[in-house]
Amino acid sequence: MSTHRRSLYFNYALSVCIALLGLLAASSLSPDPVVNGTVGESVLLPAGLSQPARITGVQWIFGKDVIADEENINGITAQFRNRVHLNRNDCSLTITQLRAEDSGGYHRAIETADSQLPTLMITLHVYEKISAEMERKPSNETCRATLLCTTNQTKHVSYRWKRGDQDLPEYAGMLEVSLSPGERGVIFTCVASNPVSEAAASIRESCEESSGGVSVCALKAALLSLGLVLMISAVIGVHVRECTHTQLSDL
């Protein structure tokens, strides 16, 4: 082989090696698939097969236990028996009636007529459906309050707030609200969410303070009291006049 041909072959082989190393590095750095599920519902774990293959054996492993294979498609271990189903066509695994303890890593192992495919690992996170409630803490200042959004969960929860149809720049579970005098029936809504669900809670806030600083309720009470005083005064006046008229008639 001439020197020129040896140089071309070396460069070609070097390029192939570099390309293979790049592919191996990319595959090693690619993150494992993550699947989210909801307590009480079902979830599908894909087998990740990119092309058809002559499959001779398949296993799904959770922890150290084989939970399903081609001969036990509906589960092997007590935790998953009759809650899983292995699809013989695409080797995917369906888990039903999810529980919180089903969270974790699942390994798919497949053998073909020619070789064993690389093992696939899928991480499953199981969450409960979220629920939300609103709590109001009044302030010492007029027409101000603190709204607290509480949920049935403490982790992986995000919040957003709305005033009517307008989104507010607040993403915590607490909101300080302040209304102007005369604002009534303003709806504040908290939307709490986790990776699988969301829930909303709302409350109406009003500020019935007049511009002079006297509340409408106090003004109504004052007017009612004044009306009662005038009525009593009128009755007393009529009674006094009648008594005076009677006395003058007797004279």
C-alpha angles and dihedrals in degrees: 000000000000122000091248093053092046089052092050091048092048092050091048093049091047091051091050092050092049091049092050092048089051091052092048092049092048092049092048092050096046110108121245114255116265122208125190123210138181126235110258095016135089133262135192121222108200120220092221096228110165096188138013116277137180096255117198099172140010133184135182113206128195114189104323096329129094103228099180139006139167091282097042104040094160098055141284110211124067092246094059106023110132090359097083133059125194113210107221092201101057099008092236120148124225119200118196133194091024119213129199090246090061088077114112144071122325121195123205116203121186131182122197132191089264107034147330116281120230112274115256120214121200123187115216122200116192118199134182119240108266125238128191137204132185124227124188124210113189120224130226087238119081117257094008130110143160118239118204122198111204128186139187090250137061103193133062092012124142128187138206130178135213133194103205103313094334121103115229125216093242125108104172130090093258131067129187110213130194126182131195121238110281097022109132136177096012108169118219116191131193118201113197120189143176128189093282108030148011136209134191135212126187140192135186120232128192137183111204096177118130122225091256092059096253114119121236091239092054090047091051091049091050092050091048091050091048091050092051091049091051092048092050091046091051092050091049091048092052091048092050092049091050092050092048092049091050093051092050091050091053090055 
